[in-house]
Amino acid sequence: MLLSIIQGIFNKKSDTALNELVLKAKSGDKKVMDDLLIAFTPYIKKTASFVCKRFVDEHDDEFSIAMSGFHEAVLQFNPKDNASLTTFSHLIMKRRMVDHFRKEAIRTSTIHLLKGEDETAASDAECYVFDQASIASYSSEQQALERREEIMEYTELLKDFGLSFQELARLSPKHAASKKTAIQIAQIIVETPEFLSYLMANHKLPIRELESTVEVSRKTIERHRKYIIALTLLLTGHFVYIKEYIKGELI
């Protein structure tokens, strides 16, 4: 009975009811947690297949890792802070699978396709440490200069996509949940090479693919299209000062 209710909720009948079940699972209700895992199994397989770029079923290790990631997402999910369980869990599942691939690559001492991402992450970390150390020693005037330079660089980047820095405040979603959804979608684009490549090449969002991946309606994505693009561009660049405005809302 409970499982049929959850399946109805997954079909977007009631976000409130789903959130209530998530809270029960988080509080230790094993039966509800198990039913959530069963009800969301098709979505878990879909996400695992998307990350692996091949069909994944219940017998694959990748499915187990994705399911573990979904379990973790349920425990971490907060309806007040995160837009939707599907969008939030997609990010967590993908990251756990990528972590697994990296560990396997190290364990087998083979060159894995994700090596480039590892090198980029290491480079980003080094840049971050360098930036933080530099910022600490700069005078307020130098910091102000760097902020202006960042804004100028970001403004030029936005201009290439028909956007302006000045209109970002107007584009920002009024509701906290909508803003969180936009930020999480931008993170998914940044973390999915084919989505990011499509955006950079075509200067528009891969809406159909996003709609299928994160279970967010086309209308929602299109409504916040410009804001999502602006956020994605921000996350792909080394904009230390500007990123501070959304740092606390990233997963």
N, C-alpha and C positions, 0 to 999 in steps of 0.2 A: 504493500500500500504506500509506504513512504517513498519507495523507489519510483513509483509512478508519479507521485507528486513532484519529486525532484526533476524527473524527465520533462514534466510539464513546465516547470520553472525554467529549465534549460532552454526551452523553446520561447523564452522571453515573456512568459505570462506574468511573472511577478518578481522583480528584482528585490523587493522588500522581503518576500518569503525566502528567497535564496540567501539573502544576507542573514536572516534569522537562523537558517540551517548552518551556515558557515560559523556563526557564533557558537552554536551548540557543539559543532565539531571541534572548534578551538578550545572549548571548555572541557573536553575529554569524552564526549559522546562518541564512542567507537562505532556504534551502529550507523549513526548519521555520516561519519567520516567515510565508512566503507560504502555506503549508498552513494555518496557524492563521487567517490572514485569510480564506481560502476557506471553511474549516469554520465559522467564526463569522459568515459573511456574512448568513445569515438573522437572527441576533441583532442584527447591526449595522443592518440594514434596519428591524427591529422597533423598535429604539431611536430611530433617526432619524424614523420615522413617528410614534412616540409624542411626541417633542419637537415635531415640526412639526404634529401633529394632522391629518395627511393621509398617504395612502400615498406612500412614497418607494421608488424602485427604483434600480438601478445607474447609470442615466443622469442622475440628479439631482445637483446640486452638494452638496446636503445629505448625500447618501450618501458622497461623497468626503470630506467633512469628518468625518463620523462614523467612517469607516474610518481616517482619519488619527488620530482620537482613540483608536480601539481600538489602533492600532499604538503610540501613545504610552503607553497603559495597559499594554501587554505589557512595554515597556521599563522602566516604573516599578514594575511589580507585584513584590511581595515576599511569597511565601507565608507568611512568618513575621509580617509586619506587617499584611497584608490578608486578609480573610476568604475571598473568592472572586474569581476573575477576572471573572465576569459582573457582580457587584455593583460592583466597583471600576471596571470599564471603563464601566459605565452612567454613573457620575458624571463620568468624564473626557470621554466622548463628548458628554454633554449640555452640559458647560461649554464645550467647544470650539465647539459649534454656537451656543450663546448668545453667545459672544464674536464669532462671525462675524456673527450678526444685528445685534449692536450696531455693529460696524464698518460694515456695510452701511447702517444707519440714519444714521450720521454722514456717510458718503460721499455719500449721495443727499440729505442734508439734509431727510429726511422724518421725521414723527413716527411712531415705531415702537411697537408694542404693548409692547415691553420697556422703554420709556422710564421707566415707573413703577418698574421694578426698578432701573434705573440711578440714579434719584433716591434710592431707598431705600438702595442700596449707598453712594452718596456721603454720605447722612445718617449711615449706620452708621459710615463711616470718620471723619467729623467727630466723632461721639460718642466713638469709640474714642480719637482723638487727645486730645480734651478730657479723657476719663476718665484716660488715662495721665498727662497733665500735672498733673491734679488730685491723683491718687494720690501722685505724687512729692512734693507739697508738704504732704500731710496728715501729721498726727502718728499714732502707732500707735493712740492712743485713737480718733481719728476713723475710721481704717481699720476698727478693730474694730466701731465703731458701724455703718458702712456694710455690713460683712459681716452683722451681725445683721439689718439692714433688708432686705438681699437675701434672706436665709434666710426671713424672715417673708413677704416678697412671693412667693417661690417656693413656700413652704409653702401659702399661700392659693391659688395657681394650681393646685398639685397636688390640693388638697382638692376643687376643682371637678370633678376627674376621678376622684375616689374613691381618691386616692393620698396618701401622706404622705412627708415628707422623711426621717423616721426609718427607713422601710423600704427606702430606696433601696440601702443597702449589702447588704441581704438579697436584693434583686431583681437585683443585678449578677451577670451570668453568671460562672460560676467559671472557665471556659476562656477564654484570651485570644482565640482565633479567634471564639468565640461573641460575646464582648464587642465585637470589631471589627465583626462582622456587624451587631449591633444599632446601633452608632454610625453605620455607613454607611447603614443603612436609614433612621435618623432624619434624616440629611443629605438623603437622596433625598426624604423627605416634605417637609422644609423648602423644598427647591428645586423642588418640584412643586406649584404653586398648588392644583390640584384635589384632591390628596392632603391638603394642609394644611387646605383649606376643609372637607373631609369630616371630618377629625379634630376640628376646632374646633366644627363644627356638631353632630356625632353623639357626640362624646366616645369614639370608638372608631376603630381602625385600618381602612383600606380593604384588608383582608387579601387579598381575591381579586385586586385590581389589583396589589398589591405582589408577590404570589406570581408573577404573570405577568411583571411588569416586571423583577425582579431575579433570577429563577430560584432563589428560596429557597423551601423547602418551607413549606406552611401550618403544619405542626407546629412548625417552628423559629420562625416569626413569632409564633404563639400562645404558645409557651413563654416568650418574652421580651416579650410584649405590653406589660406594665406598664412595663418598663424602657425600651422604645422610645418609648412615649408620654412618659415623664418626660424622656428625652433631647431629644425634639422640642420640648417646652415650654421646656426650658432653652435650646436653640439659637435659639428665636424671641424670647426676651427679652433685655434688656440686663443680664444677670447677670455682671458683669465678674469678680468673685472666684470664684464657683462654677464658671464655665466653665474656669478654670485647671486644674481637676482632669482635664479631658478634652482640653485644648488640643492636647497632643502627639499625640493619636490621631485628630485630624480630618484629612481629606484636603484 
